[in-house]
Every structure is written in structure tokens, then in C-alpha cells.
Amino acid sequence: MDITSTDHLLSTTRAVRRKLDLDRPVETEVLTECLRLAIQAPTPGNAQQWRWLVVRDQGIKNELGKLFREVGTEYVRNTVTRLGDAAKEGAGARALASGQYLIDVIEQVPVFVIPCLQGRPRGGNEALSVFYGGIFPAVWNFQLALRSRGLGSTLTSYHLEREAEAAKILGIPDDVTQVGLLPVAYTTAADFKPAARTPVEEISFLDTWGTPLA
Ligand SMILES: Cc1cc2nc3c(=O)[nH]c(=O)nc-3n(C[C@H](O)[C@H](O)[C@H](O)COP(=O)(O)O)c2cc1C
């Protein structure tokens, strides 16, 4: 395995919003290829309860986009209030502007991919971990596969606040759960940078909680 390219892929797969190419069409073949790689991910008991809805129809994207925009706009407004001065400059301001951009152009993104799970979330921590754990590793595989082919996406959750309305638009049965919406497009940038993160030494422990790992 080529560790250099693997590490580059793993450390530079970002939430892409402003660098989505809204004009370049996305072929079905590349999406199928990425979904084929996505479903190499693990699932609890190998149950593979995932289902994937690829949306290209402009009328449907407009309807979903409306839900996305209404919930997203409210989220951004609340975040600006919560962050106060931190929303006005630096990383906070950049993240908000990036989020707002995606909200503004959402219907223009060529493809939406909606990962779904058969069943509804129920129960306590174990049941919920197993439920959602049945798809998020695959969602990330999908995003990595997109990135390696020059496409980008952001895992978004806004529209889930109006999940039932989205289900009606999309014809999704009552016993199927949507877990997000990925706007997918080719990217206008050829490369991305690793993100700043809290150092691993501050968040990893050895044997007992609080004992530094390194
Ligand atoms: C479960 C989940 C839900 C998210 N929901 C949204 C969303 O609704 N809107 C959005 O713009 N980004 C959303 N994101 C993307 C995060 O904001 C993003 O991953 C984070 O800011 C870190 O940026 P990076 O992925 O480029 O490192 C979500 C990410 C995850 C994992």
C-alpha cells in the first residue's frame, strides 16, 4: 500500500462547500463506483441495512433545497448569536461563510446523495450506536472515494429536522431512516490541506481516563 497517498487522502478529505463545481456534470458511473467502495464498510452483524438515494432531478432538488435552506438559515443565525464576536473573524467567520454559501447554492449542486437505513432508531446507547454505526463508516468511505476521483461533498444534517417532508418528496417509506444529505460535485480545487485539530496527545488516554497516551 502506498502510505503517502493513503495518508494524503485521509488527511485532506474536507467538507467541501465553496469549491464545488456547480457547472460540471457528475456521471452516474463515478457515483456507482464510489457507492461500490462505500459498501465495503463494516456493518453490525454484516446486516447491510443501508440504502442510497441519488437525486439528480432539478424539481426534487428544488423541493429538498427549500427545506435545507429554511433549516440551515435558522442554524446559521443561531450559531452567529451563540458565537458572538468569534463569528466575526478568523476560523469561525470562515466556517459560517462556507456554511452559508452551501445554503445559498444548494439546488445548483449537481447531485444529492441521501444515505438511508432500513428501520427506525430506537432504544439506548447500544441500540443507537449499532443503528447509526450501520451506515456512517460507509458514508465516509463514499466521501473518500469521491475525493480520490476529484469530487467533493459535505455530510449535512439540516434537512433531517424536516425528515418526514423530505420522505414524502422522495417517496421514502415510513420504516426507512434518512441519515443526512451529501451535495456532490467535482471540485474546483485540485488539492486540499489537512485541517487544524486538537492535538491527539490531548484527547487520547492510556489504560484509564485522564492518563496521557504519550
Ligand atoms: C454528522 C455530521 C453532520 C454535519 N452536518 C452539517 C450540516 O448540516 N451542514 C454543514 O454545512 N456541514 C455539516 N457537517 C460538516 C462539518 O461541519 C465539518 O465536517 C466540520 O466542520 C469539519 O470540517 P472538515 O470536515 O473540513 O474537517 C456535518 C458533519 C458531520 C460529521
PDBQT file of the ligand as one rigid body, heavy atoms in Angstrom, charges set to zero:
ROOT
HETATM    1  C1  LIG A 301     -22.805  14.153  11.464  1.00  0.00    +0.000 C 
HETATM    2  C2  LIG A 301     -22.343  15.404  10.734  1.00  0.00    +0.000 A 
HETATM    3  C3  LIG A 301     -23.286  16.358  10.399  1.00  0.00    +0.000 A 
HETATM    4  C4  LIG A 301     -22.902  17.519   9.706  1.00  0.00    +0.000 A 
HETATM    5  N1  LIG A 301     -23.867  18.424   9.331  1.00  0.00    +0.000 NA
HETATM    6  C5  LIG A 301     -23.520  19.506   8.576  1.00  0.00    +0.000 A 
HETATM    7  C6  LIG A 301     -24.518  20.382   8.071  1.00  0.00    +0.000 A 
HETATM    8  O1  LIG A 301     -25.729  20.209   8.305  1.00  0.00    +0.000 OA
HETATM    9  N2  LIG A 301     -24.112  21.432   7.323  1.00  0.00    +0.000 N 
HETATM   10  C7  LIG A 301     -22.806  21.634   7.003  1.00  0.00    +0.000 A 
HETATM   11  O2  LIG A 301     -22.507  22.606   6.287  1.00  0.00    +0.000 OA
HETATM   12  N3  LIG A 301     -21.829  20.804   7.449  1.00  0.00    +0.000 NA
HETATM   13  C8  LIG A 301     -22.162  19.739   8.224  1.00  0.00    +0.000 A 
HETATM   14  N4  LIG A 301     -21.181  18.862   8.653  1.00  0.00    +0.000 N 
HETATM   15  C9  LIG A 301     -19.769  19.084   8.252  1.00  0.00    +0.000 C 
HETATM   16  C10 LIG A 301     -18.932  19.635   9.407  1.00  0.00    +0.000 C 
HETATM   17  O3  LIG A 301     -19.284  20.979   9.645  1.00  0.00    +0.000 OA
HETATM   18  C11 LIG A 301     -17.431  19.526   9.057  1.00  0.00    +0.000 C 
HETATM   19  O4  LIG A 301     -17.103  18.193   8.853  1.00  0.00    +0.000 OA
HETATM   20  C12 LIG A 301     -16.552  20.121  10.144  1.00  0.00    +0.000 C 
HETATM   21  O5  LIG A 301     -16.751  21.499  10.221  1.00  0.00    +0.000 OA
HETATM   22  C13 LIG A 301     -15.065  19.855   9.957  1.00  0.00    +0.000 C 
HETATM   23  O6  LIG A 301     -14.638  20.296   8.712  1.00  0.00    +0.000 OA
HETATM   24  P1  LIG A 301     -13.766  19.298   7.795  1.00  0.00    +0.000 P 
HETATM   25  O7  LIG A 301     -14.641  18.092   7.533  1.00  0.00    +0.000 OA
HETATM   26  O8  LIG A 301     -13.479  20.059   6.532  1.00  0.00    +0.000 OA
HETATM   27  O9  LIG A 301     -12.540  18.952   8.541  1.00  0.00    +0.000 OA
HETATM   28  C14 LIG A 301     -21.536  17.718   9.360  1.00  0.00    +0.000 A 
HETATM   29  C15 LIG A 301     -20.592  16.735   9.701  1.00  0.00    +0.000 A 
HETATM   30  C16 LIG A 301     -20.977  15.592  10.368  1.00  0.00    +0.000 A 
HETATM   31  C17 LIG A 301     -19.933  14.538  10.693  1.00  0.00    +0.000 C 
ENDROOT
TORSDOF 0
